[in-house]
Amino acid sequence: MAMSSGARAAGVKTAMRRGGVLMLAPDVRIHERTIAREEAALQAVAMAMLQYTPQVTLAEESTLLLNIGASLRLFGGIRSLCRRVRIDFRSLGFTVRMSCAPTARAAWMLARAGSGRVLKQRSSERALARLPAMVLPTARTFTSWFDGIGCETIGDLRRLPRPGLQRRCGRELLDQLDCAFGSAPEMFEWVKAPATFEAQIELFDRIENADLLLTGAQRLVLQLIGWLCAMQLAAESVVFKLAHERGRVARAPTEVTILLAEPTWYSDHIMRLLKERLRKLVLDAPVIGLALSTTQLQPMTPPTESLFPEPGGTEKDQVRMIELLVARLGEDKVRRVKPLADYRPEIANRWVPIQENVREEAVASQMPPNLDGILRPTWLLVKPIPLLVRDHRPFYGSPLRMVAGPERIETGWWGGAAARDYWVAEGQEHALYWVYRERVTNTEEEQEPRWFLHGLFG
Amino acid sequence: MGSLVELHLRQPGTGELRLLQPVLAGAGKRRVVMIQPPHVPNSIALAAMGVNPSQVLWVQPDRTADALWAAEQVLRNGGCHALLFWQSHVRSESLRRLNLAAADGESLFFLFRPLAAAQDASPAQLRLAVHPVLGGVDVELLKRRGPQRETKLFLPLSPFFVHRHASMDRHLSTPAPARSLRTHLVE
């Protein structure tokens, strides 16, 4: 039986009946223990731990053993590694008791008995000698006998004569003691990462707000990272499926795809992009489960660092910033230029979403070759504004005076014909405007040519 | 190095970008980000100013909150050469946050606000009011480090219209009847 700290504070004790528990704490939730779910959870956690070392194994009584001897240098020492593992477990949603020791069996025993971190063999022996003898599962069958002879700790157990102990308790107990104290080698079957990655979790409640899915998604992403590290791959796109209720109101799962410009195997960037996407997402139906899969994978490549770091971060940081902007604002709100070689200014000045691949030579080839003689305003209006005409002068806030021009643009006879004479005009407040007069080609009606404001000299 | 410079204008199109042209032309390989500009930026004009149009990023969010968030992200990243941000109403806490984010990074940060906001307090180190005049702009230094300067600073801006100083007999192509000769003679 396991209980949360809130339940313990309410006074619930082990071996209480259901009725008693409900009387003490009426809003407590009682779950039946399902071995299958526990095993699935252990597998998930083992997968997440694969990012620290490829040697992870499942031991008895819900224990995970990680051989981190080779990982210490990469992760900056035992303390920072332990800290990271603890943070990961908190994100995964489990409580953990961690311990370290030079041998696997010693670490197992220390973790079952409490916690403890020992780094050398001698301090390991001292710590083990203090542990109660019942820590070892093989010793538990002989509890009454050990009580009778006054053998309480592992240290006492070690002092007993070996032939007698072997005859009475069997070879296994001696083997375990030897492994713990480093006299015998230990062999394990390491957890193997599956060939393709798929993970899912079931949520406790029906979630209506997409923001709350983040913690569940964090757990799945950690598993993904572990798998990627084990297979030495990097993910280019990640697909989250939000499963809705089954039964009569069943509907297809909602898919959220996150595309990355550069393949990555770190969790924080994926989580940031997912957070922005979930914030915008409106759920049609409550979500009861989450699944994660990834299809586009590439082998891991180390980051190519230049010898001198550029001021203000690398190009990769820039790409990440742009991805973040696109994730929150939407694809078409972040734009880059892709000009077209056309005389009509509104066609030439074309802006496309940033995700479109535009080569710089393509941009350069579509720009006018000689920029010196061209007079163009820095701001173009989306739609030209028709101007009033007073005293045969166009009027915009004040009568406009022509200062430079005219520039005749007559093109687009195949569609969107434009016959315009452009001038630079100055208002009384000395702001400069780019106006044009439509050339009236159809002389059936006698009408004044119309003036339009097309740009501002910013 | 990065800090907030505020420019106050009565209306867009008074020479604000041309004023910043030497700064923007020095971008090199780094990006220039424009958030919520008043109108569509013209790529040919930017190229003529010396800014590579491929380096310009135009961000046009719908909501103010998104625009402020985007500005903060760009400043925190610090890899852009300059951030140009247009906003008519900014609360002072948002201004302070942006100022802090700008101080940490290396990007230049230019905030464009209407002239009416020149009265409000702001944490910017340098505040300018830009008025268009004949041949360029008059820059009024509303706030700067050091002693207050009362007189305005005149800065000539291209395009120069040299022929305006010539005689005004040159009428341009508007078919002006005789009555309109008396208007706009010599400034």
Interface residues (C-beta under 8 A of the other chain):
Chain A: P311 G312 G313 T314 D317 Q318 M321 I322 L324 L325 R328 L329 K333 V334 R335 R336 V337 P339 P345 A348 N349 W351 I354 V358 E360 V363 M367 P368 L371 D372 I374 L375 R376 P377 T378 W379 L380 L381 V382 D391 H392 R393 P399 R401 M402 V403 A404 G405 P406 D421 W423 V424 E429 H430 A431 L432 Y433 G455 L456 F457 G458
Chain B: R10 Q11 P12 G13 T14 G15 E16 L17 R18 R30 R31 P37 P38 H39 V40 P41 N42 S43 I44 A45 L46 A47 A48 M49 P53 S54 V56 L57 W58 V59 Q60 P61 D62 D66 W69 A70 Q73 V74 N77 G78 G79 C80 G105 E106 S107 P132 V133 L134 P159 F161 R164 L172 S173 T174 P175 A176 P177 R179 S180 T183 H184
